[in-house]
Amino acid sequence: DVPVSQLVVNQIIAQDATAAYLGRVVKEQQRALQTIESGSSPLSRLQLSRVPFFDLEIRGVFPLKFLGGVAFGGEHEAIWEDTLKADGDRFVFVGGKGGVGKTTTSAALAVACAEAGHNTLLVSTDPAHSLGDALDVELSGGAVARVEGIVGASLYAVEVEVDEAVQEFKRLVGGVADGGGERVEQRGRGVPRRRALPPAARPVLRAQGGARREGARAGRGGGWA
């Protein structure tokens, strides 16, 4: 299981909005928030950051800094202290249904992490990439790009083509697990595929190779169709 500890609610409209449509939206938002805060929702166990509705496009580092100050600072600072002030390498995942503000929230959080002194890599795996728009940085080429305007540490971003990355990972891991001797080019010289794998992939490789060897032995015993 992946532990989840925080919940960000974006675009909360002020309760004194007078337009009929906005009034209905306000009622729906307040009903949802009351459900969360009442303890009757599975989301009630999460620490809640209330982010108001901004009547402007949040695009670029400086608007994202402003958003981060509202979402992760001020009255919400204690909620995010472990994320922004913790030492050591870590992964932070931002998820949710379409249109709730995942990209903008993750971009603002990445900017906040970098401003807090953590070298940060922001990765989008969304097939409908919009991270480059949020950061106002060209990311369409699929390469890691540096985000300028950060004070404290470095921020990099990349939009990953997930289908291509998964197929490449399967090809690389599958070739090694099958015992293939193919070599790949790395830094101008040929190296065995096993050595070219990132350390995090090696347990997966061992598990896959072990499963295949076990299956082969079982197959020789006549118990496999």
N, C-alpha and C positions, 0 to 999 in steps of 0.2 A: 504494500500500500504506500501511496505517496502522501505524506502528512500535509494538511492544508490548515493554515492558521489565520489568514487575513481575508477580508472581503471588502472590495471597493465598489461603492454605489455611485455612478457618475450621473451628471446632468439632473440633479435634483432641482426642481423648479420651486421658487419661493411660494409659500402658502398663501400670500396675499395677491397672487396673480389674478387678474379680473376677467380676462377673455374666457369665453365659454369653453373653448377647446383646451386651453391651458388649465382651466379649472378641473376638467375631467382628468387630465393627465396628473395634476396634483393629487387628486383623490386616489387614483390608482397607485401612485408612488407612495403616498402616505399609508395606504392599506398594506402594501407590500412591506414597507419598513416596520409597521406595527406588528406584522406577522413575525418578522425576523426578531424584533426586540422583545416579543412576548415569550419567546422560548419554545414556540410551537412548530418552528421550522428547523430542518436539519442545518440550515445556515446560521442558526442562532448561536452555535458554539464558536463561530468565527469572530474575530475582532473587526469591528465595522469602521470604515473610513467614509464619511459623508462628503461627497464632492458636489458642489453646486453646479447648476447649468451655466455655461459661459456662452454668451451670444457673440461668439467669434470663433474662427478656426484656430485650433491649437496646432501650429506647424512651425518647426524650427526649434533650435536649442533654447532660446530665451523664453518663448511661451511655454515650453516644456518645463523649464526651471520654475516658472510661476505656478504651473499646475502641480508640480512635485511639492512645492512649498505648502500648497493647500492640502494635498492628498496625504503626504508623508511627514509633514511638519506641523507646527502649531499644536492644536489639541490632539492631533494624531501621532505626535512624535514618539510617544512611549510604545505605541503599537508596532512601529517600524524600527525601533532601536536595534533589535537583534539583527535585522537585515542590513541596516546601514552602517552599524558600528562594529559588527563582528569581524574577527580576524580569520584569516585562512580562506582558501578557495571554496566556492560553493556555487550551486545552481539554484536559480529562482525561476519558477515557471508561472506564467500568467495565462489563465484559461478562462473560458466562458463561451456562451452562445454568440452567434454572429450579431454584430452591431452594438455590443454593449461597451465597447471602448477598450478592447484588449490591446490593440496596437498602440494607442495613445498612452494608455496606462503603463505598458511595459517600457515604452520609450521614455516617459517621464521618470520611471523608477530607475532605468539605466543611467539617465543623466544624474539623478540624485546619488546613485552609487558612485559614479565617477567623481562627482563633486565632493563626496565624502572621503575620497582618497583611494578608491578601489579601481584598479585597472579592470575595465568591463568590456565584455563582448556581448552584444545584443543580437540574437538570432531569431529570424522569423521563419517559421515552417508553414505559414498559412499559404495555401495555393493561390489565393487572391492577394498577392503582396501589396501592402500599402505602407510598409515601414519606411521606405525611402521618402514618401510624401510626408510622413509625420516628422521625420528628422530634417527634411529638406536637403537630402543628400542623394546623389545618384547611386543606386544599388542594383540596377537592372541587369548588370553584367554578371552577377553571381559571385563577384569577388568581395573579399573583406575590405571595407573602406573605413578610414578614420573620420570621426566626427569632430569638427573644429568647434571652438568656442567653449570648451570645458576647462574649468579651473580646478586643479586638485589631482587628477590622474588622467589616464587615457581612456577614451571611449571609441570602440570599433563596432561596426554593424555589418550584417550580411543577410541576404534573403536566400534561403536554401531551396533549391528545387528538390522537394522531398522524394518524389518518385525516382528521379535519376540517382539521388544519393543512396536510397535503399537498394536499388538494383546494383549499384557499384559496390556497396558494402557486401551484399550477398555474393557477388562474383568473387570479390577478394577473399572473404572468409571461406566460401565454398571451395575455392581452389586450394587453399592451404589445408583445409580439413580432409580433402580428398588425397592429400599427400603430393600434390603437384609440385614440380620443381621449378615452375616458372619464376622468373626474376622480374622485378620492376625497377625502373630508373628512379633514383633518388639522389639529388645533389650531384648529378653528373656521373654516377657510377651505379652498376647493377648491384642490388642487394636482394637476398631471399625475401619472398613475400612475407614470411613470418616476422622478420625484423622490420618490415615496412609498416606493419600494423600498429596503430596506437595502443598503448598499454591497456586501456579500458576494454579493447576488443579481444584481448587474449583469453580472458576467462570464457567468453562466448565461443571462441575458437576451440578451446579445450573441451567444453561441454558438447559442442557439435561433433567434434572428432570422436570423443568417447562414445557418444550415442551411436555414431555410425559403426564404430568397431564392435560395440555390443550387439548391434543389429546384425552385423555380418556373422558373428559367432552363433547367434541364435538361428540365423538362416541355415548355417551349415548343419545344425542339429535337426533340421527337418520340420521345425515348428512354425515356420513362416510360409505363408502362401506365396 
